[in-house]
Structure formats: C-alpha cells, structure tokens
C-alpha cells in the first residue's frame, strides 16, 4: 500500500497554513517527499540580497509512513540535521496526531 494521498494533501495544507500569506516573501514552511518519507522544512531567503538566490532550507520534522502498520512515525532533527525518532509519541500514528504534536511542539524541539 502506498502513502495515502489524503495524508499527503493534509500535510501540504498544514504546511501552507503555517505562515500568513503576507509573510511568505520572508519565510515559508513546505514539505519534501521522498518515497514514504515526508520532511517539513522551513525556507528562508538566502542572506545575500539577490532576489534570484536560492532559499535556504532547515528541516524541522520528518514523518515516515509504514504501509504494513498503516501509520506514521515522527522524527526530529539535531543541530547537524540528523533525524532521530521522537520518543514522546508512539510509532504508527495517524497523520493528524503527528501534525498536532509538531504544531504544539511541547519540547520546543521542532520549531525551536
């Protein structure tokens, strides 16, 4: 079973709602998908004043889908951008539970 398209659409809507439209020239929250893994990244303009410069991306959270268990597992990133399992939430959860935990960020580990 592939990653549910409804979950991917929910993640995309969630990311889009993180930043008000009037601020999106300064910061965006986007998702990057690779197979059954989705990474939420914060995007900011490069420090140089060139409007054509690439935006910098900082990973904030990773979610991996397990088709056999039909659930998602949440990961956080350390200062070296290495992903670690988020132990405060059980594995194989519905995507809504992961997005809620990321949004609440009770440990300040996702958004600082």
C-alpha positions, 0 to 999 in steps of 0.5 A: 500500500502506498502513502495515502494521498489524503495524508499527503494533501493534509500535510501540504495544507498544514504546511501552507497554513503555517505562515500568513500569506503576507509573510511568505516573501520572508519565510515559508514552511513546505514539505519534501517527499521522498518515497514514504518519507515526508520532511517539513522544512522551513525556507528562508531567503538566502542572506545575500540580497539577490532576489534570484538566490536560492532559499535556504532550507532547515528541516524541522520534522520528518514523518515516515509512513509504514504501509504494513502498520498503516501509520506514521512515525515522527522524527526530529532533527539535531543541530547537524540535521540528523533525524532521530525518532521522537520518543514522546509519541508512539510509532504508527500514528495517524497523520493528524496526531503527528501534525498536532504534536509538531504544531504544539511542539511541547519540547520546543524541539521542532520549531525551536 
